[in-house]
Amino acid sequence: MLFLVDALTKPGQVVLDPFAGTGTTLVAAALQKHKFLGCDLSERYCRIAIKRLADLGLLAPWKRKRT
């Protein structure tokens, strides 16, 4: 996904993944310094994606706190 995000986006563009699943595309976008937005119907997959991004330190500080 790193290759695809790099090949299909310009610096500063937002990456949208409407079927984010476990967040692979979102991680690739974040690693390349893109802003990103992802969603998925599965709450389970959303939690996995959030955890992956948080574990890599790729979430904005206000998103890291969970209540």
C-alpha positions as a Markdown table, in Angstrom:
| # | Residue | x | y | z |
|---|---|---|---|---|
| 1 | Met | 0.0 | 0.0 | 0.0 |
| 2 | Leu | 2.9 | 2.3 | 0.5 |
| 3 | Phe | 3.7 | 2.1 | -3.2 |
| 4 | Leu | 0.1 | 2.7 | -4.2 |
| 5 | Val | -0.4 | 5.6 | -1.9 |
| 6 | Asp | 2.8 | 7.2 | -3.2 |
| 7 | Ala | 2.0 | 6.5 | -6.8 |
| 8 | Leu | -1.6 | 7.8 | -6.7 |
| 9 | Thr | -1.4 | 10.9 | -4.4 |
| 10 | Lys | 0.4 | 14.2 | -4.4 |
| 11 | Pro | 2.0 | 15.7 | -1.2 |
| 12 | Gly | -0.6 | 17.1 | 1.1 |
| 13 | Gln | -3.6 | 15.3 | -0.4 |
| 14 | Val | -6.1 | 13.5 | 1.9 |
| 15 | Val | -6.4 | 9.8 | 1.5 |
| 16 | Leu | -10.0 | 8.5 | 1.8 |
| 17 | Asp | -10.6 | 4.8 | 2.4 |
| 18 | Pro | -14.3 | 4.1 | 2.7 |
| 19 | Phe | -13.7 | 0.4 | 3.3 |
| 20 | Ala | -10.8 | 0.8 | 5.8 |
| 21 | Gly | -10.9 | -2.7 | 7.3 |
| 22 | Thr | -7.9 | -3.1 | 9.6 |
| 23 | Gly | -6.4 | 0.2 | 8.4 |
| 24 | Thr | -3.6 | -0.9 | 6.1 |
| 25 | Thr | -4.2 | 2.0 | 3.7 |
| 26 | Leu | -4.5 | 4.5 | 6.5 |
| 27 | Val | -1.2 | 3.3 | 8.0 |
| 28 | Ala | 0.5 | 3.7 | 4.6 |
| 29 | Ala | -1.0 | 7.2 | 4.2 |
| 30 | Ala | 0.1 | 8.3 | 7.7 |
| 31 | Leu | 3.6 | 7.0 | 7.2 |
| 32 | Gln | 3.8 | 9.2 | 4.1 |
| 33 | Lys | 2.6 | 12.2 | 6.0 |
| 34 | His | -0.8 | 12.4 | 4.4 |
| 35 | Lys | -3.9 | 13.3 | 6.3 |
| 36 | Phe | -6.4 | 10.4 | 6.1 |
| 37 | Leu | -10.0 | 9.4 | 6.7 |
| 38 | Gly | -11.2 | 5.9 | 6.9 |
| 39 | Cys | -14.5 | 4.2 | 7.8 |
| 40 | Asp | -15.8 | 0.7 | 8.0 |
| 41 | Leu | -19.2 | -0.9 | 8.9 |
| 42 | Ser | -17.5 | -3.3 | 11.3 |
| 43 | Glu | -16.9 | -1.8 | 14.7 |
| 44 | Arg | -14.4 | -4.6 | 15.3 |
| 45 | Tyr | -12.3 | -3.7 | 12.3 |
| 46 | Cys | -12.4 | 0.0 | 13.2 |
| 47 | Arg | -11.1 | -0.8 | 16.7 |
| 48 | Ile | -8.3 | -2.8 | 15.1 |
| 49 | Ala | -7.4 | 0.1 | 12.8 |
| 50 | Ile | -7.4 | 2.6 | 15.6 |
| 51 | Lys | -5.1 | 0.4 | 17.7 |
| 52 | Arg | -2.7 | -0.1 | 14.8 |
| 53 | Leu | -2.5 | 3.6 | 14.2 |
| 54 | Ala | -2.1 | 4.4 | 17.9 |
| 55 | Asp | 0.5 | 1.7 | 18.4 |
| 56 | Leu | 2.6 | 3.3 | 15.6 |
| 57 | Gly | 2.1 | 6.8 | 17.1 |
| 58 | Leu | 0.2 | 7.9 | 13.9 |
| 59 | Leu | -3.0 | 9.2 | 15.5 |
| 60 | Ala | -3.5 | 12.9 | 16.3 |
| 61 | Pro | -3.0 | 13.4 | 20.1 |
| 62 | Trp | -6.8 | 14.2 | 20.6 |
| 63 | Lys | -7.6 | 10.8 | 19.1 |
| 64 | Arg | -5.4 | 8.8 | 21.4 |
| 65 | Lys | -7.5 | 9.1 | 24.5 |
| 66 | Arg | -10.4 | 6.7 | 24.7 |
| 67 | Thr | -13.2 | 6.9 | 27.3 |
